[in-house]
Amino acid sequence: MSGSLERITAELEQLKDPNVTGTWVSALVKEIPELGRLPPISNDFWTSDLKKAVCNPFFLHGLKNVIIPNISYEKALTRLRKALLLFQPDIPDFIEAMQAQCFLNEYVFYVSDEEKEALKNTPLRALYESPPYKNHPVLALSDIEDKVSKKVKSQYEENPYPRWATINKTDLEIDHTVRNVLVAGCGTGRQSVYAGFGFPNAKITAIDLSQASLSYAMEKTKEYGLEIAYYQGDLLHAAKLNQKFDLILCSGVLHHMEDPEAGFDALLDVLAEGGRMKLGLYSRLARYDVNYCRAHIKQKGYQSTADDIRAFRMDVMNAAGMLSDLKLRADFYTLSRCRDLVFHVQEHQFSIPEIKEFVGKKAKFLGFQVDPVLWDQYQKEFPHNPDAADLDQWHLFEQKYPHSFRNMYNFILQK
Ligand SMILES: C[S@@+](CC[C@H](N)C(=O)[O-])C[C@H]1O[C@@H](n2cnc3c(N)ncnc32)[C@H](O)[C@@H]1O
């Protein structure tokens, strides 16, 4: 076994470095050349060499734990899955790992008509369909009456976001001083579980609209041995928690509300004096590719069903130009994230002046959370005033480098 594939597989779970996943695919193809030259699907597909190759333990480990945002890798896996379905070779370890991979990516791979036919009578359905969610009873914080919140809830009941397997604790910053944290719009609990480890002395409360997302979060919280109080409800009613928090985390949530500012006000109301809030909001400038794809979806009349999302993904995979840029986003590679990315029922986007207007009057802007490369670039751009909290400067910077906030504007405020 190559040491390099072994090392890179160990690093795979440290998803902070997006290059690791591409490097892993290259090492994999070097180690298992059969993956780079899969034959056409026929009775002769499953040679003994290929069966042995796909049972490589590092490949199996990767399949069970991570989604690799890479089109050639996806195409190879899609073909392998089809060949499993049609010929049912006796390779239980690989079948189990492929089931785990398909569960993780929520069956995002394209399904041909031939497969749909074969699926009517197969013991391998679990390669194509999720087992039902285990529903945990969850405490209700409030009724969900707001009409947009109802629509958003229904999206996340169908597609809890994000489906995740593990977290990376290696370079987690630990803060022992934080006492009371609210995760507003916690989804499937990745953020609240991170908070559980990052703030070991804090009581953690998390709320979300979606029962299915909260169930996933509760399952994961149990798996990690943490205690987190989960509530189902609208963050507009956060005051019903009857608590003041010294830290509120709210990432990727307010821009899905009818009135993001009303959501912000409701959170500010439960933030203690001097407390901090970390927000994540979409940048209009950075989402040019998303907006282009949304127009394509509208023109093609695609709905947010699994089949239409898969058909849309095929358009992107076969396209050149702007449509194909979406392949560069990790969210493209699972069903719930792809739905979240371009099929969302409600999405607001912001510019930096709008953020300034939106939060500036009510809280102190402490700065964006950016990676070290972007931070270096920013400091070089403004060597005489490298002030992280100068929103006017950041606006100039973003206009010059529109990809800067491709993920989101992640920033910290203080009350
Ligand atoms: C894109 S997901 C983000 C999940 C999580 N913050 C993360 O980053 O992994 C958005 C989540 O916000 C929740 N959400 C949206 N509007 C909400 C509201 N008004 N009150 C509570 N949760 C809300 C949704 O149910 C969904 O789970």
Ligand as a Chemical Component Dictionary entry (heavy atoms), coordinates in Angstrom:
data_LIG
# 
_chem_comp.id                   LIG 
_chem_comp.type                 NON-POLYMER 
_chem_comp.pdbx_formal_charge   0 
_chem_comp.three_letter_code    LIG 
# 
loop_
_chem_comp_atom.comp_id 
_chem_comp_atom.atom_id 
_chem_comp_atom.alt_atom_id 
_chem_comp_atom.type_symbol 
_chem_comp_atom.charge 
_chem_comp_atom.model_Cartn_x 
_chem_comp_atom.model_Cartn_y 
_chem_comp_atom.model_Cartn_z 
_chem_comp_atom.pdbx_ordinal 
LIG C1  C1  C 0  -28.546 26.523 5.183  1  
LIG S1  S1  S 1  -29.096 25.808 6.651  2  
LIG C2  C2  C 0  -27.751 26.207 7.731  3  
LIG C3  C3  C 0  -27.630 25.233 8.871  4  
LIG C4  C4  C 0  -26.475 25.528 9.844  5  
LIG N1  N1  N 0  -26.498 26.890 10.328 6  
LIG C5  C5  C 0  -25.147 25.227 9.189  7  
LIG O1  O1  O 0  -24.436 26.169 8.817  8  
LIG O2  O2  O -1 -24.795 24.040 9.053  9  
LIG C6  C6  C 0  -30.341 26.948 7.165  10 
LIG C7  C7  C 0  -31.086 26.456 8.394  11 
LIG O3  O3  O 0  -31.766 27.580 8.950  12 
LIG C8  C8  C 0  -33.028 27.177 9.412  13 
LIG N2  N2  N 0  -33.915 28.357 9.443  14 
LIG C9  C9  C 0  -34.273 29.152 8.406  15 
LIG N3  N3  N 0  -35.116 30.111 8.830  16 
LIG C10 C10 C 0  -35.272 29.929 10.168 17 
LIG C11 C11 C 0  -36.043 30.566 11.166 18 
LIG N4  N4  N 0  -36.815 31.605 10.857 19 
LIG N5  N5  N 0  -35.956 30.111 12.437 20 
LIG C12 C12 C 0  -35.182 29.043 12.753 21 
LIG N6  N6  N 0  -34.444 28.372 11.839 22 
LIG C13 C13 C 0  -34.492 28.802 10.567 23 
LIG C14 C14 C 0  -33.462 26.132 8.396  24 
LIG O4  O4  O 0  -34.470 25.283 8.900  25 
LIG C15 C15 C 0  -32.149 25.422 8.089  26 
LIG O5  O5  O 0  -31.962 24.281 8.887  27 
# 
loop_
_chem_comp_bond.comp_id 
_chem_comp_bond.atom_id_1 
_chem_comp_bond.atom_id_2 
_chem_comp_bond.value_order 
_chem_comp_bond.pdbx_ordinal 
LIG C1  S1  SING 1  
LIG S1  C2  SING 2  
LIG S1  C6  SING 3  
LIG C2  C3  SING 4  
LIG C3  C4  SING 5  
LIG C4  N1  SING 6  
LIG C4  C5  SING 7  
LIG C5  O1  DOUB 8  
LIG C5  O2  SING 9  
LIG C6  C7  SING 10 
LIG C7  O3  SING 11 
LIG C7  C15 SING 12 
LIG O3  C8  SING 13 
LIG C8  N2  SING 14 
LIG C8  C14 SING 15 
LIG N2  C9  SING 16 
LIG N2  C13 SING 17 
LIG C9  N3  DOUB 18 
LIG N3  C10 SING 19 
LIG C10 C11 SING 20 
LIG C10 C13 DOUB 21 
LIG C11 N4  SING 22 
LIG C11 N5  DOUB 23 
LIG N5  C12 SING 24 
LIG C12 N6  DOUB 25 
LIG N6  C13 SING 26 
LIG C14 O4  SING 27 
LIG C14 C15 SING 28 
LIG C15 O5  SING 29 
# 
